[in-house]
Amino acid sequence: MRLKDKVIFLTGGADGIGWECAKAYANEGAKLVICGLDAQYAQQKANQLAGTHYGIRCDVSNDSEVKAAITFVLEAFGRLDVIHNNAGVGAPTKPIHETTMDEWDKVFNTNIKSVFLTTRHGLEALKATKGCILNTSSMAGVLGQANHAAYTATKGGMNALTKSMALDYAEIGVRVNAICPAGVWTPMLREWVSEQAEPQAMEDYLNDIHALGYCPEGDVIASSAVYLLSNDARFVTGHILHVSGGAELGYRRV
């Protein structure tokens, strides 16, 4: 029970990697507020977890909604120990010159502005508990990725932001880290693979890009996230943790 009675505000926690994290956090004794764009769906998922948890609506790019969500957490539990900024969008999958203004704004508002807003409204509560912030980033923000310019820019920005935040908030005892998956099997990725011209070839590719030889399920990310939020990582801050199966290590013989 490494997170026993920790109160965690988890954005984008009803699906994919976020849902794997939610299950892991609950199993470790945490109390969760899961936010998403569909409050009913978020609450349905929260009800599947053992313990006391809530699902609420929050558009993480909207200042007033983020403020209201943090207020809800404090009213429900009286404290806040963790903000996990997990909500994000991957589209558009285009080079920068083909990206529209609306597409650019949406990905930046969801992936980066959201971190600004949750920190702005939640920092005082985290200061009181000597809590921590975890940002879900991506290896795309470390390595770059073709035809994914806006997304990689947000994740590279998130990695730099994580380090600056860690420095800014170390003096008040608030740790800030990021976690970087490479490929991870989520319902969205499985659906995308099924729509490709050669689904099996794409699945093989996603397995082969990881040096360990397979594309993992989201539980591997959740296990690492639990570590970063726990007392085991009490002296870890400003770290960009690669949970990538060695995808970034370079050329391999084939």
Secondary structure, 3 states (H helix, E strand, C coil): CCCCCCEEEEECCCCHHHHHHHHHHHHCCCEEEEEECCHHHHHHHHHCCCCCEEEEECCCCCHHHHHHHHHHHHHHHCCCCEEEECCCCCCCCCCHHHCCHHHHHHHHHHHHHHHHHHHHHHHHHHHHHCCEEEEECCCHHHHCCCCCHHHHHHHHHHHHHHHHHHHHHHHHCCEEEEEEECCCECHHHHHHHHCCCCHHHHHHHHHHCCCCCCCCECHHHHHHHHHHHCHHHCCCCCCEEEECCCCCCCCCCC
